[in-house]
Amino acid sequence: MGTPMSGWLPRTLLAALLAGLCCARAGATTDAEPFWVNPDSSAARQAAEWREAGRTADAALMDRIATRPQAEWIPGPNPQAVVEARTKAAAGAGRTALLVAYHIPNRDCGQYSVGGAQDGADYRTWVEQFAAGIGERAAYVITEPDAVAQVVAGCPTVAAAERYGLLAYAVDRFKRQPNTRVYLDAGNVGWIPQAGRLVGPLRASGIAQADGFSLNVSNFETNEVSRNYGDLLSSHLGGKHYVVDTSRNGRGPYAGTDSEAWCNPPGRALSTPPTDRTGHALLDAYLWIKCPGESDGTCRGGPAAGEWWPSYALELARNAHE
């Protein structure tokens, strides 16, 4: 059909159509997937490196990650420049940036992702800079993964009231940006099976001002389990909506019995590509919040938390159904 079409379509229109078909085959975003794809992600650079080295099959698998939207984690000091750069790039492409605010004091309760702001004053300054970086551009902000659930589960180094107050401050500040959607993290069903235990802490942390909550960040619970949990938690929170991290839950949780079954478990797979078309009234989007291929920490031979691990990324892509 290509030859007849070229006889009557303008060359520029034909080129655009062909480019669109090429991108669709590669798994790039469509109108059903409004989120921005970073062309310089670790996965994109890895695919290019392997393709140049002749590892074309592995590069094609890595494209399953590289051509799809992933959240940008903003953990360190002075976030404004990075946030501004990402949201401007997304806006220039007519897309929405996916951002993760991850700098709460005593972050991760001293585990692999230990760090965060020095104190409450430092954190509030950081939040102000983050919000300024967004400006009036479109963004989803996943706010402080694990921060609520860790307190509920028991973290002796954190004063609950102070943390919830800081989270409420962050939610309120991000929501002042006119085109920002805010999702306060609520952990996952495997961590806090009794959803009711989260209700008070989430309310104290500003869930009323948020667009909703996030589930399964950096975890492996299935979509069905997360939806059921999300609906239940929503029923306690006045019908709040939610988003689910589907970056690595294609095979569900790891069946191992060790205490770190959540940390770089083997045999996992990519799952539902990011989209805001979920077919579920309360579920706003499936998102890749955890960047597939970034380590959970120095378990099972992995690098430090958040560092790129090509072999793990390749396994996730190889095990995926699409």
N, C-alpha and C positions, 0 to 999 in steps of 0.2 A: 504493500500500500504506500510505501514511502515515495516511489517515483511518481504516481499520479498526483499525490498531494502536492509535490513540489511544483507541479505545473500550474496551480492556481492560487496557492497560498503565498503571500509576501514572504520573502526570505527571512525577514526579522521575526515574523510570527512563527514561521516554521521552526526556526532555531530555538525560539522560546519554548514551543511545544515539545521539541525533542529534549531540550535541557530538563524540562519538567518531568518527562518520562524517565529520564536517566536518574534524576534525583529520587523519584518515587521508588525505583527499583533498589536504590542504595539504602533506602530506609530513612531518608531525610524527612523533616517535618512537613506536614500538609496542613490544610486549614483546620483539620480535626485535631491537630497537635500544635497549639499556638506558642509553644515554648522555644526559646532560643537554643541553638546548637553552637557551642564554642568550637570554631574550626581549628583552634590550637590547643585542644585538650590533650592530656597524656595519651589517651587512646588514639587520637588522630595522629599524633607524632609517631606513636608506635607502629600504626598501620603503614605510614609512609616509609618508616625505616625498614620494616620487613619487606615491603614491596620493592624497595630499591635493592635489598639484599637477595631478592629472588624468592623470598618466602611468600609467594602469592596466595597460597591457600590460607596460611595463618593471617595474612593481611586482610583477606576477605572476611574471615571470622571476626577480626578486630573491628571491622567496619560496623558490625552489629552494635558495637558500643559507640564508636566514634561518630556515627551519623545520627545519633539520638540525643535528645536534651538531657543534661545532667545538672544537678544543682552545684552551685559554687559555694563552698564552705568558706566563711570569713572568720577565722579564729583569732587573728593576731591584732596588735595595736595599729592605730591609724588606718581604719578601714575605708575612709571616704574615697580615696583615689581608686581603689580596686572596685568598690561598689559602683562608683560613677562610670568607670570604664566598661564594666559588664552591662550595666543598664543602658548606656548609650549605644553599645554594639547591638544589643537586643532591639532597642527602639529603631535603630537604623535599618534593621532587617524586618521591621514590622512585627516583632515577636515580644514575648514576655520573659523577663529574666527570672531564673530560679535561684534563690539565695538562701543560705543557712546562716543565721546568727548564732555564733558558737564561741562565747567569750565570758560566760558567767563566772564569777569568782568561785574558787574551789571546784572547777570543772571536772567532771568524771570521777569525783570522790577519790582522787589519788590513783586511779587506774591508768590504763595505757594512754589515754588522751588527757592526762593531767595538765593543768595550766589555767588560763583565764585571766580576768582582770585582777588587779591587786586588791581592790576593795570596792565597796559600793559606789563611791564617788568616781573612781576610775571607770567602772562599768557604765555609769550613766553618761559620762563623757563619750565613751565608745559608742553607745547607742545613738547619741546625738549626731556623731560623725557618720555613722552608718546611714541614718535616715537622710541626712543631708546629701549623701552620695546617690540616693535613689532619686531625689527631686520629685518631679511630676511624672516620671517615666513608669511604665507598668512593671510590676514585680510581684512575685510570691515570696514571702519571707517565712521560712520554717524557723520557729523561734526556740532555740536552746534545746536540742535533742537531749533526752535523758534527765534534764534538770529537775523536773517535777517527780518523775518516777523514782529517781534515785533517793530523793528525800522520803518518799512514801515507803520504799523498800527498806530504808534505814541507812543513813550516811552520817556518822558521828561528827564529822568535821564541818557540817553545814547547819546553820541556824535556820530552821524552816521559815519562820516569819520574815526574816531578812531576805531570803532567796525569793519567796513568793512576792514580796514587795518589789524587788528588782525586776522580776519577770513581768509584773503588772505594769511597771514603768516602761519596759521595752515594748510591750504590746501596744500600750496607749500611744507611745511616740511613733512607732512604725505606722499605726493606723492614721496618723495625721497626714501622711502622704496620700494625695488624692487618688492615686491609681495603684495602691499597694494592698494586697491581700495577705493577711497574717494568720498563720496556723501555729498555735501553741502546742508543743510536743507533749504527747500523752503516753509514751512508751509503747508497750505491746502486750498482748494477752498472755504470752508465756511468762512475762515478768510480774505483772500485777493481774492475776486472773480475775480477781473480784473488782469489777469496774467501779463499783460504788466507792472504793477506797480512794479513787482519784477525784471524786466530785468536789469535795471541799478544797483540796489543794489547787485544783484547776480554777475554781472560782476565786480563790485568794490570789491567784497568779494572773488574773485579768481575762479569763476566757470570755466573759460577757462582752468585752470590747473587741475580741478577735473575730475573724471570719469563721474560725473553727479550730480543729485540732489535727495533729498529724499522728499517724500510727505506723509501727513496724520499721521505723528508721534504722537502717543498718542491721535489720533483722530478717528473719526467714519465714515468718508465719504466712500461711497461704492467703490468697485474696479472699476466699470464702470465710475463713476464720476471722480475718481482720474486718471484713464487712459486718459480720454478726456482732463482733465486739464493738465496732464503731457505732452501729445502730443502738446497741444497748447503752453505751456511754452517752450518746446523743440524747437518748430518752430521759436521762438524768440532768441534762444541761439545756433544757428548753428547745431541743431540736437543732442544736448546733451541727453544722456540716463538718466534713473531715476529708483528709487526703491520705493515701496509703503509699508507702514506699514499696515498689515492685522491682527494685533493681537486682535482687538476688534470690527471690523466693520461688523460682520456677520449679523447684523440687521440694519445697517446704523445709521445715527445720531439720537439722542434723540429728540423727538418731543415736549419736554417741552418748555415753553416760558420764563423760568427764565434766568437770565443773566449768569448763570454758567451751561448751558446745556452740556458743554464739560467736566465737573468735576464729575467723578464717576457716570455717568448717569445709572439709573436702566434699567434692561431688555436687556442689550447688550449681544453680543455673540462672541466667537472666530470665525475667518474666515479662509481664505485659509492658509493652513500650509506653512511654509517657503520653498521656492524652487526657483531655478534659471531657471526653465523651465516654462516660462510664456506664450509662444505662441504669444508674442507681440514684434515687432522688437525693440522698444525703451525701453521697460520695462525689466530691467536686472534681477529683482528678486522681489518676494513677501517676506517680512521679518516680523518677530515679533520683532519690534524695542522697543516698549513699552512692558515691561514684564507683561503678563496678570496676574492680581491679585495684582499688586503693585498700591497703591493709587495715585490718582491725587492730593490729598491735603485734608485738613480737612473740606471737604464739605460732606453733606449727611451722617454724622456720620463716615466718614473715618479717618484713622490715617494720620500722616504727609505724605507729598509727597514722594513717593518712598518706603514707608514701605509696607510690606507684609500684605495683607488683605484676609485671607482664605475664608471667606464667599462670598466676591466679586468674587474671582477666581472661586469658585465652581459654582456660577451663570453663569459666562461666559462659563464655560465648559458644564454645563447642557443645555444651550441654543444653543449650537453649533450643526451643522448638521453632523459633522464628528469628 
